C-alpha cells in the first residue's frame, strides 16, 4: 500500500480516538485520557500535513517537504505535552480528584488496540522510508504503549477505589515521554534540514 493510503487510514483512526477520548476524558475528569487525546491531536495535525507533504514530494519532487512536516510535528507535540504536564502537576500538588477507574480502563484498552492496528498498517519498514514516516511510526507505537499504561492505572483505581493520583501521574509520564521523543526527533529534523534532503533512517 502507498504511503498516502497508509497515512490516510492512520489519520482516520486518530480522528476517531480524539473524539472518543476527549468526550470520555471530560466526562470522568481524567487527565490521562485527555493526555492521550491531546497526543492524538498532535498526530492528526502531523498526519494531515504529512499527506500534503507526500503529495508535494511525489507530484512535484519536493523531497524536503516531509522534513518540514516533521518539524511542525515536533512543535505540536511539545506544545500539547507542556499543557498536559502543567495540568497534571497542578492536580498532583492540589490533590487528585476521584476518577472512575472503569472508563479509564476501557479508554486505554480501546486506544491501545486501535493504535496497535495503526502500527500494523504502517508496517515496521516505514521507519526506513523517510523521516516523516519514521515519526508517524514512532508516535503511533509509543501512543499505543502509553494507552496500555493508562488502562493499567485505571484498573488499579477501579480495584482499590482509590490511588486517584495515578491518573495525573500517568498523564505526566505520557507527556514527558512524548517530550523526550519530540526532542530526539527535533535533532534528526535539524540534521535533515541542514542537508536539504529527506533522511533515510534505520530504526535498528
N, CA, C and O atoms as a DFTB+ gen file, in Angstrom:
816 C
 N C O
     1  1       0.844      -1.195       0.000
     2  2       0.000       0.000       0.000
     3  2       0.883       1.250       0.000
     4  3       1.947       1.258       0.618
     5  1       0.451       2.293      -0.682
     6  2       1.231       3.515      -0.779
     7  2       1.307       4.237       0.563
     8  3       0.518       3.966       1.468
     9  1       2.263       5.158       0.686
    10  2       2.367       5.954       1.898
    11  2       1.085       6.733       2.155
    12  3       0.606       6.785       3.288
    13  1       0.526       7.337       1.114
    14  2      -0.695       8.125       1.266
    15  2      -1.839       7.267       1.792
    16  3      -2.597       7.700       2.659
    17  1      -1.963       6.054       1.269
    18  2      -3.026       5.159       1.709
    19  2      -2.882       4.787       3.175
    20  3      -3.858       4.803       3.925
    21  1      -1.658       4.451       3.583
    22  2      -1.420       4.077       4.985
    23  2      -1.628       5.257       5.918
    24  3      -2.223       5.114       6.987
    25  1      -1.135       6.433       5.513
    26  2      -1.302       7.625       6.340
    27  2      -2.771       7.989       6.485
    28  3      -3.194       8.437       7.551
    29  1      -3.549       7.805       5.436
    30  2      -4.975       8.134       5.485
    31  2      -5.703       7.235       6.473
    32  3      -6.564       7.703       7.217
    33  1      -5.368       5.955       6.489
    34  2      -6.001       5.023       7.418
    35  2      -5.667       5.397       8.864
    36  3      -6.554       5.450       9.716
    37  1      -4.393       5.655       9.135
    38  2      -3.977       6.001      10.492
    39  2      -4.572       7.347      10.908
    40  3      -4.904       7.540      12.077
    41  1      -4.710       8.273       9.967
    42  2      -5.353       9.559      10.251
    43  2      -6.795       9.339      10.692
    44  3      -7.246       9.944      11.664
    45  1      -7.517       8.481       9.984
    46  2      -8.898       8.185      10.357
    47  2      -8.998       7.570      11.741
    48  3      -9.899       7.912      12.507
    49  1      -8.089       6.672      12.069
    50  2      -8.083       6.050      13.398
    51  2      -7.853       7.091      14.483
    52  3      -8.508       7.065      15.525
    53  1      -6.920       8.010      14.238
    54  2      -6.621       9.036      15.240
    55  2      -7.769      10.025      15.412
    56  3      -8.036      10.467      16.529
    57  1      -8.446      10.378      14.329
    58  2      -9.594      11.275      14.433
    59  2     -10.690      10.663      15.297
    60  3     -11.292      11.346      16.126
    61  1     -10.944       9.375      15.096
    62  2     -11.955       8.691      15.899
    63  2     -11.553       8.666      17.375
    64  3     -12.393       8.839      18.258
    65  1     -10.261       8.449      17.630
    66  2      -9.787       8.404      19.016
    67  2      -9.859       9.773      19.681
    68  3     -10.212       9.870      20.856
    69  1      -9.527      10.832      18.945
    70  2      -9.598      12.180      19.510
    71  2     -11.012      12.462      20.013
    72  3     -11.200      12.947      21.129
    73  1     -11.998      12.154      19.180
    74  2     -13.390      12.401      19.552
    75  2     -13.784      11.576      20.776
    76  3     -14.329      12.110      21.742
    77  1     -13.508      10.279      20.729
    78  2     -13.907       9.406      21.825
    79  2     -13.198       9.702      23.132
    80  3     -13.831       9.750      24.187
    81  1     -11.886       9.900      23.072
    82  2     -11.104      10.146      24.279
    83  2     -11.419      11.506      24.903
    84  3     -11.440      11.638      26.127
    85  1     -11.664      12.512      24.070
    86  2     -11.995      13.836      24.601
    87  2     -13.317      13.799      25.351
    88  3     -13.426      14.337      26.453
    89  1     -14.318      13.168      24.757
    90  2     -15.624      13.052      25.413
    91  2     -15.501      12.275      26.722
    92  3     -16.033      12.691      27.751
    93  1     -14.793      11.140      26.674
    94  2     -14.642      10.313      27.867
    95  2     -13.817      11.029      28.931
    96  3     -14.161      10.994      30.112
    97  1     -12.727      11.679      28.515
    98  2     -11.865      12.365      29.472
    99  2     -12.577      13.495      30.187
   100  3     -12.430      13.657      31.399
   101  1     -13.352      14.281      29.444
   102  2     -14.096      15.376      30.052
   103  2     -15.218      14.851      30.941
   104  3     -15.508      15.427      31.989
   105  1     -15.845      13.761      30.520
   106  2     -16.972      13.211      31.273
   107  2     -16.556      12.702      32.649
   108  3     -17.283      12.880      33.627
   109  1     -15.389      12.072      32.726
   110  2     -14.953      11.493      34.012
   111  2     -13.851      12.304      34.667
   112  3     -13.420      11.973      35.771
   113  1     -13.377      13.372      34.005
   114  2     -12.324      14.214      34.581
   115  2     -10.970      13.546      34.643
   116  3     -10.224      13.730      35.604
   117  1     -10.644      12.763      33.614
   118  2      -9.385      12.011      33.599
   119  2      -8.299      12.737      32.815
   120  3      -8.440      12.971      31.615
   121  1      -7.206      13.094      33.507
   122  2      -6.072      13.731      32.842
   123  2      -5.369      12.762      31.899
   124  3      -4.897      13.156      30.833
   125  1      -5.301      11.497      32.295
   126  2      -4.598      10.521      31.463
   127  2      -5.314      10.316      30.129
   128  3      -4.660      10.197      29.093
   129  1      -6.645      10.275      30.140
   130  2      -7.386      10.139      28.887
   131  2      -7.254      11.397      28.036
   132  3      -7.111      11.319      26.815
   133  1      -7.303      12.561      28.692
   134  2      -7.148      13.811      27.947
   135  2      -5.728      13.948      27.400
   136  3      -5.533      14.495      26.315
   137  1      -4.735      13.455      28.145
   138  2      -3.359      13.475      27.658
   139  2      -3.227      12.617      26.407
   140  3      -2.554      12.994      25.448
   141  1      -3.877      11.465      26.432
   142  2      -3.846      10.585      25.273
   143  2      -4.557      11.227      24.085
   144  3      -4.101      11.125      22.946
   145  1      -5.686      11.893      24.367
   146  2      -6.407      12.588      23.298
   147  2      -5.551      13.708      22.715
   148  3      -5.511      13.899      21.499
   149  1      -4.865      14.451      23.593
   150  2      -4.003      15.535      23.131
   151  2      -2.878      15.029      22.258
   152  3      -2.511      15.663      21.270
   153  1      -2.333      13.883      22.627
   154  2      -1.273      13.295      21.812
   155  2      -1.812      12.912      20.444
   156  3      -1.133      13.077      19.431
   157  1      -3.051      12.394      20.420
   158  2      -3.665      12.032      19.147
   159  2      -3.942      13.271      18.292
   160  3      -3.879      13.203      17.064
   161  1      -4.249      14.405      18.937
   162  2      -4.445      15.652      18.200
   163  2      -3.160      16.025      17.466
   164  3      -3.190      16.408      16.296
   165  1      -2.037      15.908      18.164
   166  2      -0.747      16.176      17.527
   167  2      -0.518      15.263      16.341
   168  3       0.009      15.685      15.312
   169  1      -0.916      14.013      16.489
   170  2      -0.738      13.061      15.395
   171  2      -1.638      13.404      14.213
   172  3      -1.242      13.253      13.058
   173  1      -2.862      13.872      14.510
   174  2      -3.786      14.250      13.437
   175  2      -3.197      15.396      12.617
   176  3      -3.239      15.370      11.387
   177  1      -2.651      16.398      13.302
   178  2      -2.035      17.525      12.601
   179  2      -0.867      17.047      11.748
   180  3      -0.743      17.419      10.581
   181  1      -0.016      16.223      12.340
   182  2       1.157      15.728      11.608
   183  2       0.754      14.879      10.411
   184  3       1.346      14.988       9.337
   185  1      -0.254      14.033      10.596
   186  2      -0.681      13.155       9.511
   187  2      -1.323      13.947       8.374
   188  3      -1.086      13.669       7.198
   189  1      -2.140      14.939       8.742
   190  2      -2.765      15.765       7.713
   191  2      -1.738      16.515       6.890
   192  3      -1.800      16.526       5.661
   193  1      -0.790      17.145       7.575
   194  2       0.275      17.849       6.865
   195  2       1.165      16.861       6.120
   196  3       1.691      17.165       5.050
   197  1       1.325      15.680       6.699
   198  2       2.155      14.663       6.063
   199  2       1.590      14.215       4.725
   200  3       2.336      13.998       3.770
   201  1       0.274      14.078       4.657
   202  2      -0.342      13.713       3.383
   203  2      -0.066      14.776       2.320
   204  3       0.179      14.461       1.156
   205  1      -0.112      16.039       2.745
   206  2       0.208      17.131       1.820
   207  2       1.663      17.058       1.379
   208  3       1.981      17.244       0.204
   209  1       2.549      16.781       2.352
   210  2       3.979      16.704       2.038
   211  2       4.281      15.562       1.077
   212  3       5.080      15.715       0.153
   213  1       3.640      14.414       1.297
   214  2       3.847      13.272       0.405
   215  2       3.373      13.614      -1.005
   216  3       4.008      13.241      -1.992
   217  1       2.250      14.325      -1.090
   218  2       1.749      14.759      -2.397
   219  2       2.767      15.670      -3.097
   220  3       3.054      15.504      -4.282
   221  1       3.305      16.630      -2.344
   222  2       4.291      17.554      -2.921
   223  2       5.548      16.815      -3.354
   224  3       6.143      17.137      -4.382
   225  1       5.947      15.829      -2.572
   226  2       7.147      15.069      -2.904
   227  2       6.937      14.215      -4.150
   228  3       7.767      14.209      -5.060
   229  1       5.794      13.478      -4.179
   230  2       5.559      12.533      -5.271
   231  2       5.160      13.221      -6.568
   232  3       5.507      12.751      -7.652
   233  1       4.426      14.344      -6.466
   234  2       3.923      15.009      -7.673
   235  2       4.827      16.135      -8.148
   236  3       4.865      16.448      -9.338
   237  1       5.558      16.745      -7.214
   238  2       6.346      17.926      -7.579
   239  2       7.831      17.790      -7.230
   240  3       8.600      18.735      -7.410
   241  1       8.234      16.617      -6.731
   242  2       9.648      16.368      -6.474
   243  2      10.242      17.132      -5.311
   244  3      11.458      17.317      -5.266
   245  1       9.425      17.584      -4.364
   246  2       9.933      18.338      -3.216
   247  2      10.218      17.381      -2.058
   248  3       9.392      17.204      -1.163
   249  1      11.397      16.773      -2.095
   250  2      11.749      15.752      -1.107
   251  2      11.830      16.305       0.308
   252  3      11.561      15.591       1.273
   253  1      12.204      17.584       0.432
   254  2      12.365      18.153       1.763
   255  2      11.062      18.487       2.453
   256  3      11.073      18.877       3.621
   257  1       9.913      18.344       1.755
   258  2       8.624      18.703       2.346
   259  2       8.313      17.860       3.573
   260  3       7.753      18.372       4.542
   261  1       8.664      16.582       3.551
   262  2       8.376      15.717       4.692
   263  2       9.183      16.127       5.914
   264  3       8.728      15.945       7.043
   265  1      10.377      16.680       5.704
   266  2      11.179      17.146       6.837
   267  2      10.537      18.356       7.504
   268  3      10.548      18.475       8.729
   269  1       9.976      19.254       6.693
   270  2       9.296      20.430       7.244
   271  2       8.098      19.987       8.070
   272  3       7.853      20.529       9.148
   273  1       7.349      19.007       7.574
   274  2       6.196      18.495       8.310
   275  2       6.630      17.864       9.625
   276  3       5.966      18.035      10.648
   277  1       7.734      17.141       9.600
   278  2       8.241      16.540      10.832
   279  2       8.575      17.609      11.858
   280  3       8.373      17.400      13.054
   281  1       9.086      18.760      11.407
   282  2       9.403      19.841      12.337
   283  2       8.140      20.440      12.936
   284  3       8.127      20.806      14.111
   285  1       7.062      20.547      12.132
   286  2       5.773      21.024      12.649
   287  2       5.242      20.034      13.683
   288  3       4.675      20.432      14.701
   289  1       5.429      18.755      13.415
   290  2       5.006      17.713      14.346
   291  2       5.693      17.896      15.688
   292  3       5.061      17.751      16.734
   293  1       6.971      18.212      15.669
   294  2       7.721      18.426      16.904
   295  2       7.114      19.567      17.717
   296  3       6.919      19.439      18.926
   297  1       6.817      20.677      17.052
   298  2       6.259      21.843      17.743
   299  2       4.914      21.506      18.384
   300  3       4.664      21.864      19.535
   301  1       4.049      20.815      17.636
   302  2       2.728      20.457      18.159
   303  2       2.852      19.519      19.353
   304  3       2.178      19.701      20.367
   305  1       3.719      18.515      19.230
   306  2       3.904      17.557      20.320
   307  2       4.413      18.242      21.586
   308  3       3.948      17.944      22.687
   309  1       5.364      19.156      21.430
   310  2       5.909      19.860      22.585
   311  2       4.839      20.740      23.235
   312  3       4.740      20.790      24.461
   313  1       4.046      21.426      22.429
   314  2       3.010      22.312      22.967
   315  2       1.962      21.522      23.748
   316  3       1.592      21.903      24.859
   317  1       1.487      20.426      23.166
   318  2       0.478      19.602      23.838
   319  2       1.043      18.989      25.113
   320  3       0.365      18.940      26.139
   321  1       2.281      18.524      25.046
   322  2       2.904      17.885      26.210
   323  2       3.069      18.861      27.368
   324  3       2.823      18.502      28.520
   325  1       3.479      20.078      27.075
   326  2       3.638      21.081      28.128
   327  2       2.298      21.374      28.796
   328  3       2.226      21.496      30.019
   329  1       1.238      21.489      27.999
   330  2      -0.087      21.755      28.552
   331  2      -0.558      20.641      29.477
   332  3      -1.072      20.898      30.566
   333  1      -0.377      19.402      29.032
   334  2      -0.780      18.251      29.850
   335  2       0.062      18.174      31.117
   336  3      -0.460      17.884      32.194
   337  1       1.358      18.431      30.995
   338  2       2.247      18.357      32.147
   339  2       1.867      19.396      33.206
   340  3       1.913      19.109      34.403
   341  1       1.498      20.583      32.774
   342  2       1.077      21.627      33.715
   343  2      -0.192      21.204      34.453
   344  3      -0.270      21.325      35.676
   345  1      -1.188      20.708      33.712
   346  2      -2.443      20.286      34.337
   347  2      -2.220      19.135      35.305
   348  3      -2.779      19.123      36.402
   349  1      -1.397      18.162      34.898
   350  2      -1.113      17.020      35.769
   351  2      -0.387      17.466      37.032
   352  3      -0.674      16.974      38.123
   353  1       0.551      18.396      36.888
   354  2       1.304      18.888      38.048
   355  2       0.388      19.603      39.037
   356  3       0.522      19.438      40.250
   357  1      -0.549      20.404      38.507
   358  2      -1.492      21.111      39.373
   359  2      -2.320      20.116      40.176
   360  3      -2.524      20.294      41.377
   361  1      -2.794      19.074      39.512
   362  2      -3.621      18.080      40.203
   363  2      -2.820      17.295      41.228
   364  3      -3.334      16.963      42.297
   365  1      -1.580      17.000      40.914
   366  2      -0.750      16.267      41.880
   367  2      -0.451      17.117      43.104
   368  3      -0.393      16.599      44.219
   369  1      -0.263      18.413      42.908
   370  2       0.057      19.305      44.024
   371  2      -1.171      19.640      44.868
   372  3      -1.077      19.764      46.089
   373  1      -2.312      19.785      44.219
   374  2      -3.521      20.189      44.923
   375  2      -4.361      19.013      45.404
   376  3      -5.312      19.191      46.165
   377  1      -4.010      17.825      44.962
   378  2      -4.785      16.649      45.339
   379  2      -5.665      16.198      44.188
   380  3      -6.534      16.942      43.732
   381  1      -5.439      14.978      43.720
   382  2      -6.173      14.477      42.563
   383  2      -7.613      14.154      42.942
   384  3      -7.851      13.494      43.953
   385  1      -8.583      14.613      42.139
   386  2      -9.989      14.286      42.415
   387  2     -10.284      12.828      42.082
   388  3      -9.497      12.162      41.409
   389  1     -11.417      12.346      42.556
   390  2     -11.816      10.960      42.291
   391  2     -12.108      10.772      40.806
   392  3     -12.816      11.573      40.195
   393  1     -11.560       9.717      40.239
   394  2     -11.753       9.403      38.821
   395  2     -12.233       7.954      38.708
   396  3     -11.559       7.050      39.203
   397  1     -13.383       7.713      38.066
   398  2     -13.854       6.336      37.887
   399  2     -12.842       5.509      37.104
   400  3     -12.402       5.906      36.025
   401  1     -12.479       4.360      37.654
   402  2     -11.435       3.557      37.018
   403  2     -11.867       2.832      35.764
   404  3     -11.091       2.710      34.816
   405  1     -13.104       2.346      35.747
   406  2     -13.557       1.522      34.612
   407  2     -13.525       2.273      33.280
   408  3     -13.026       1.721      32.300
   409  1     -14.042       3.526      33.196
   410  2     -13.948       4.240      31.914
   411  2     -12.503       4.465      31.463
   412  3     -12.212       4.462      30.267
   413  1     -11.605       4.660      32.425
   414  2     -10.194       4.851      32.085
   415  2      -9.612       3.559      31.502
   416  3      -8.846       3.586      30.539
   417  1      -9.995       2.420      32.109
   418  2      -9.537       1.128      31.587
   419  2     -10.028       0.933      30.154
   420  3      -9.254       0.588      29.261
   421  1     -11.323       1.159      29.949
   422  2     -11.898       0.957      28.617
   423  2     -11.255       1.882      27.587
   424  3     -10.932       1.456      26.479
   425  1     -11.070       3.157      27.960
   426  2     -10.446       4.105      27.045
   427  2      -9.035       3.704      26.695
   428  3      -8.627       3.794      25.537
   429  1      -8.278       3.258      27.697
   430  2      -6.899       2.845      27.465
   431  2      -6.801       1.611      26.592
   432  3      -5.970       1.552      25.686
   433  1      -7.646       0.624      26.859
   434  2      -7.605      -0.625      26.090
   435  2      -7.987      -0.378      24.630
   436  3      -7.305      -0.842      23.716
   437  1      -9.082       0.355      24.416
   438  2      -9.535       0.634      23.051
   439  2      -8.456       1.395      22.280
   440  3      -8.176       1.086      21.122
   441  1      -7.854       2.391      22.933
   442  2      -6.816       3.179      22.271
   443  2      -5.605       2.321      21.918
   444  3      -5.066       2.423      20.816
   445  1      -5.180       1.478      22.853
   446  2      -4.025       0.612      22.606
   447  2      -4.274      -0.324      21.430
   448  3      -3.395      -0.531      20.594
   449  1      -5.475      -0.887      21.372
   450  2      -5.806      -1.825      20.291
   451  2      -5.880      -1.102      18.944
   452  3      -5.340      -1.576      17.944
   453  1      -6.557       0.050      18.931
   454  2      -6.718       0.798      17.675
   455  2      -5.368       1.257      17.132
   456  3      -5.087       1.103      15.943
   457  1      -4.532       1.822      18.008
   458  2      -3.224       2.299      17.550
   459  2      -2.284       1.143      17.232
   460  3      -1.414       1.265      16.369
   461  1      -2.456       0.027      17.925
   462  2      -1.683      -1.159      17.564
   463  2      -2.004      -1.589      16.144
   464  3      -1.123      -2.007      15.393
   465  1      -3.295      -1.480      15.780
   466  2      -3.680      -1.756      14.398
   467  2      -3.047      -0.764      13.440
   468  3      -2.679      -1.116      12.320
   469  1      -2.922       0.497      13.893
   470  2      -2.269       1.510      13.069
   471  2      -0.814       1.176      12.794
   472  3      -0.317       1.400      11.690
   473  1      -0.128       0.637      13.800
   474  2       1.272       0.228      13.626
   475  2       1.375      -0.864      12.565
   476  3       2.278      -0.846      11.728
   477  1       0.434      -1.820      12.608
   478  2       0.438      -2.898      11.615
   479  2       0.191      -2.352      10.209
   480  3       0.788      -2.814       9.236
   481  1      -0.701      -1.362      10.120
   482  2      -0.981      -0.756       8.816
   483  2       0.255      -0.072       8.257
   484  3       0.570      -0.210       7.076
   485  1       0.958       0.674       9.119
   486  2       2.162       1.380       8.667
   487  2       3.271       0.411       8.289
   488  3       3.968       0.623       7.297
   489  1       3.441      -0.654       9.074
   490  2       4.495      -1.618       8.826
   491  2       5.813      -1.162       9.419
   492  3       6.112       0.032       9.405
   493  1       6.614      -2.094       9.945
   494  2       7.869      -1.728      10.581
   495  2       8.828      -1.061       9.599
   496  3       9.634      -0.217       9.993
   497  1       8.746      -1.430       8.342
   498  2       9.630      -0.849       7.343
   499  2       9.408       0.631       7.115
   500  3      10.236       1.293       6.489
   501  1       8.284       1.167       7.622
   502  2       8.010       2.593       7.455
   503  2       9.105       3.444       8.089
   504  3       9.362       4.562       7.644
   505  1       9.746       2.917       9.126
   506  2      10.796       3.662       9.804
   507  2      12.033       3.894       8.958
   508  3      12.870       4.734       9.287
   509  1      12.150       3.139       7.855
   510  2      13.321       3.297       6.988
   511  2      12.981       4.004       5.677
   512  3      13.830       4.129       4.794
   513  1      11.738       4.462       5.555
   514  2      11.331       5.114       4.309
   515  2      11.791       6.568       4.253
   516  3      12.462       6.968       3.301
   517  1      11.438       7.359       5.261
   518  2      11.895       8.738       5.362
   519  2      11.623       9.237       6.772
   520  3      11.024       8.529       7.582
   521  1      12.062      10.451       7.064
   522  2      11.976      10.981       8.425
   523  2      10.535      11.132       8.893
   524  3      10.225      10.850      10.051
   525  1       9.662      11.570       8.010
   526  2       8.272      11.749       8.408
   527  2       7.609      10.425       8.739
   528  3       6.908      10.322       9.746
   529  1       7.817       9.403       7.905
   530  2       7.222       8.091       8.176
   531  2       7.779       7.504       9.462
   532  3       7.074       6.808      10.193
   533  1       9.047       7.789       9.733
   534  2       9.623       7.330      10.997
   535  2       8.905       7.977      12.169
   536  3       8.586       7.308      13.152
   537  1       8.645       9.296      12.066
   538  2       7.987       9.998      13.164
   539  2       6.569       9.470      13.381
   540  3       6.125       9.335      14.521
   541  1       5.855       9.171      12.288
   542  2       4.499       8.641      12.403
   543  2       4.517       7.263      13.057
   544  3       3.701       6.977      13.934
   545  1       5.449       6.413      12.630
   546  2       5.537       5.065      13.193
   547  2       5.866       5.110      14.679
   548  3       5.238       4.415      15.478
   549  1       6.855       5.930      15.052
   550  2       7.244       6.025      16.455
   551  2       6.118       6.615      17.298
   552  3       5.863       6.144      18.406
   553  1       5.443       7.639      16.784
   554  2       4.331       8.244      17.515
   555  2       3.224       7.231      17.763
   556  3       2.702       7.126      18.873
   557  1       2.872       6.489      16.722
   558  2       1.775       5.535      16.833
   559  2       2.113       4.404      17.797
   560  3       1.285       4.013      18.620
   561  1       3.332       3.881      17.692
   562  2       3.742       2.795      18.576
   563  2       3.830       3.246      20.031
   564  3       3.379       2.539      20.931
   565  1       4.409       4.421      20.259
   566  2       4.540       4.909      21.638
   567  2       3.184       5.263      22.230
   568  3       2.959       5.070      23.425
   569  1       2.279       5.779      21.406
   570  2       0.933       6.099      21.883
   571  2       0.179       4.839      22.285
   572  3      -0.565       4.839      23.266
   573  1       0.372       3.771      21.526
   574  2      -0.275       2.508      21.859
   575  2       0.227       1.976      23.198
   576  3      -0.554       1.504      24.024
   577  1       1.554       2.063      23.401
   578  2       2.130       1.611      24.672
   579  2       1.657       2.484      25.829
   580  3       1.357       1.975      26.909
   581  1       1.588       3.800      25.609
   582  2       1.127       4.712      26.658
   583  2      -0.325       4.430      27.022
   584  3      -0.702       4.529      28.190
   585  1      -1.138       4.082      26.036
   586  2      -2.540       3.761      26.300
   587  2      -2.646       2.514      27.185
   588  3      -3.549       2.406      28.015
   589  1      -1.717       1.581      26.996
   590  2      -1.691       0.411      27.864
   591  2      -1.422       0.795      29.309
   592  3      -2.004       0.222      30.230
   593  1      -0.536       1.771      29.508
   594  2      -0.250       2.255      30.864
   595  2      -1.472       2.942      31.470
   596  3      -1.731       2.812      32.667
   597  1      -2.218       3.672      30.646
   598  2      -3.445       4.324      31.111
   599  2      -4.446       3.271      31.576
   600  3      -5.067       3.416      32.629
   601  1      -4.599       2.206      30.782
   602  2      -5.519       1.132      31.141
   603  2      -5.110       0.475      32.463
   604  3      -5.964       0.152      33.288
   605  1      -3.817       0.281      32.657
   606  2      -3.323      -0.331      33.887
   607  2      -3.632       0.553      35.097
   608  3      -4.072       0.067      36.139
   609  1      -3.394       1.861      34.941
   610  2      -3.692       2.787      36.033
   611  2      -5.178       2.785      36.355
   612  3      -5.566       2.824      37.522
   613  1      -6.009       2.741      35.320
   614  2      -7.450       2.689      35.535
   615  2      -7.864       1.428      36.268
   616  3      -8.754       1.460      37.118
   617  1      -7.217       0.310      35.938
   618  2      -7.537      -0.953      36.609
   619  2      -7.195      -0.875      38.092
   620  3      -7.959      -1.349      38.932
   621  1      -6.059      -0.282      38.413
   622  2      -5.661      -0.138      39.819
   623  2      -6.656       0.738      40.572
   624  3      -7.042       0.415      41.696
   625  1      -7.076       1.853      39.954
   626  2      -8.039       2.739      40.603
   627  2      -9.388       2.056      40.786
   628  3     -10.058       2.265      41.798
   629  1      -9.791       1.243      39.814
   630  2     -11.067       0.544      39.901
   631  2     -11.057      -0.504      41.008
   632  3     -12.046      -0.666      41.723
   633  1      -9.945      -1.212      41.148
   634  2      -9.847      -2.284      42.139
   635  2      -9.706      -1.721      43.552
   636  3     -10.324      -2.223      44.491
   637  1      -8.895      -0.682      43.696
   638  2      -8.620      -0.135      45.033
   639  2      -9.634       0.909      45.471
   640  3      -9.722       1.239      46.654
   641  1     -10.414       1.436      44.500
   642  2     -11.331       2.556      44.791
   643  2     -10.567       3.716      45.429
   644  3     -11.063       4.395      46.328
   645  1      -9.366       3.916      44.943
   646  2      -8.508       4.979      45.459
   647  2      -7.295       5.136      44.565
   648  3      -7.333       4.792      43.384
   649  1      -6.211       5.660      45.136
   650  2      -4.973       5.898      44.375
   651  2      -5.243       6.750      43.133
   652  3      -4.681       6.512      42.064
   653  1      -6.118       7.747      43.301
   654  2      -6.513       8.562      42.157
   655  2      -5.372       9.445      41.634
   656  3      -5.465      10.004      40.541
   657  1      -4.306       9.565      42.416
   658  2      -3.146      10.319      41.952
   659  2      -2.485       9.647      40.752
   660  3      -1.713      10.270      40.024
   661  1      -2.807       8.342      40.554
   662  2      -2.229       7.636      39.413
   663  2      -2.664       8.264      38.088
   664  3      -1.906       8.253      37.118
   665  1      -3.879       8.809      38.044
   666  2      -4.376       9.382      36.792
   667  2      -3.520      10.561      36.325
   668  3      -3.011      10.525      35.205
   669  1      -3.342      11.613      37.151
   670  2      -2.467      12.698      36.694
   671  2      -1.015      12.267      36.580
   672  3      -0.274      12.807      35.759
   673  1      -0.592      11.292      37.399
   674  2       0.795      10.829      37.328
   675  2       1.072      10.165      35.985
   676  3       2.101      10.421      35.360
   677  1       0.152       9.313      35.543
   678  2       0.319       8.657      34.244
   679  2       0.264       9.685      33.127
   680  3       1.017       9.595      32.157
   681  1      -0.637      10.674      33.261
   682  2      -0.700      11.738      32.266
   683  2       0.614      12.491      32.162
   684  3       1.060      12.828      31.065
   685  1       1.237      12.756      33.314
   686  2       2.514      13.463      33.333
   687  2       3.614      12.625      32.688
   688  3       4.446      13.147      31.946
   689  1       3.616      11.327      32.973
   690  2       4.626      10.443      32.393
   691  2       4.480      10.395      30.873
   692  3       5.470      10.449      30.144
   693  1       3.227      10.293      30.398
   694  2       2.989      10.288      28.953
   695  2       3.535      11.567      28.328
   696  3       4.203      11.535      27.294
   697  1       3.234      12.699      28.980
   698  2       3.701      13.989      28.458
   699  2       5.220      14.040      28.399
   700  3       5.781      14.525      27.417
   701  1       5.893      13.549      29.435
   702  2       7.352      13.565      29.476
   703  2       7.949      12.667      28.398
   704  3       8.918      13.041      27.737
   705  1       7.363      11.475      28.224
   706  2       7.865      10.552      27.204
   707  2       7.719      11.165      25.817
   708  3       8.629      11.077      24.992
   709  1       6.565      11.789      25.565
   710  2       6.345      12.438      24.270
   711  2       7.341      13.569      24.060
   712  3       7.848      13.755      22.954
   713  1       7.628      14.335      25.129
   714  2       8.584      15.435      25.026
   715  2       9.977      14.925      24.677
   716  3      10.662      15.511      23.837
   717  1      10.400      13.835      25.319
   718  2      11.719      13.265      25.029
   719  2      11.791      12.811      23.575
   720  3      12.775      13.078      22.885
   721  1      10.741      12.122      23.109
   722  2      10.715      11.681      21.722
   723  2      10.729      12.849      20.755
   724  3      11.364      12.784      19.703
   725  1      10.016      13.936      21.116
   726  2       9.968      15.113      20.256
   727  2      11.334      15.776      20.150
   728  3      11.733      16.221      19.074
   729  1      12.049      15.839      21.265
   730  2      13.387      16.449      21.254
   731  2      14.338      15.620      20.387
   732  3      15.128      16.170      19.620
   733  1      14.256      14.293      20.517
   734  2      15.108      13.429      19.693
   735  2      14.785      13.601      18.215
   736  3      15.678      13.632      17.368
   737  1      13.482      13.712      17.919
   738  2      13.083      13.929      16.535
   739  2      13.557      15.292      16.044
   740  3      13.922      15.446      14.879
   741  1      13.550      16.285      16.940
   742  2      13.999      17.622      16.576
   743  2      15.458      17.608      16.126
   744  3      15.835      18.316      15.192
   745  1      16.270      16.799      16.795
   746  2      17.682      16.673      16.410
   747  2      17.794      16.117      14.993
   748  3      18.574      16.616      14.183
   749  1      16.999      15.069      14.697
   750  2      17.026      14.476      13.361
   751  2      16.522      15.464      12.311
   752  3      17.057      15.542      11.206
   753  1      15.477      16.221      12.679
   754  2      14.926      17.207      11.749
   755  2      15.967      18.270      11.416
   756  3      16.144      18.638      10.254
   757  1      16.657      18.762      12.453
   758  2      17.692      19.772      12.230
   759  2      18.776      19.271      11.311
   760  3      19.248      20.004      10.442
   761  1      19.174      18.029      11.494
   762  2      20.201      17.442      10.637
   763  2      19.700      17.339       9.187
   764  3      20.426      17.628       8.236
   765  1      18.434      16.918       9.055
   766  2      17.869      16.757       7.717
   767  2      17.724      18.095       7.004
   768  3      18.011      18.203       5.811
   769  1      17.277      19.118       7.739
   770  2      17.101      20.434       7.126
   771  2      18.435      21.033       6.696
   772  3      18.512      21.728       5.683
   773  1      19.496      20.760       7.476
   774  2      20.822      21.262       7.091
   775  2      21.290      20.614       5.795
   776  3      21.931      21.257       4.964
   777  1      20.960      19.323       5.631
   778  2      21.365      18.623       4.423
   779  2      20.477      18.985       3.237
   780  3      20.899      18.900       2.084
   781  1      19.240      19.390       3.532
   782  2      18.318      19.773       2.469
   783  2      17.687      18.605       1.743
   784  3      17.124      18.777       0.662
   785  1      17.774      17.401       2.329
   786  2      17.169      16.228       1.704
   787  2      16.454      15.408       2.766
   788  3      16.689      15.589       3.960
   789  1      15.584      14.510       2.331
   790  2      14.902      13.600       3.257
   791  2      15.914      12.573       3.749
   792  3      16.625      11.966       2.949
   793  1      15.978      12.378       5.061
   794  2      16.943      11.446       5.630
   795  2      16.370      10.039       5.682
   796  3      15.225       9.841       6.088
   797  1      17.169       9.067       5.270
   798  2      16.788       7.668       5.416
   799  2      17.247       7.205       6.791
   800  3      18.428       7.304       7.125
   801  1      16.307       6.697       7.589
   802  2      16.609       6.347       8.982
   803  2      16.469       4.853       9.192
   804  3      15.480       4.254       8.770
   805  1      17.457       4.246       9.846
   806  2      17.399       2.830      10.184
   807  2      16.991       2.724      11.652
   808  3      17.738       3.140      12.537
   809  1      15.803       2.166      11.911
   810  2      15.308       2.055      13.287
   811  2      16.196       1.178      14.159
   812  3      16.249       1.372      15.373
   813  1      16.894       0.217      13.559
   814  2      17.751      -0.652      14.359
   815  2      18.854       0.134      15.048
   816  3      19.670      -0.446      15.765
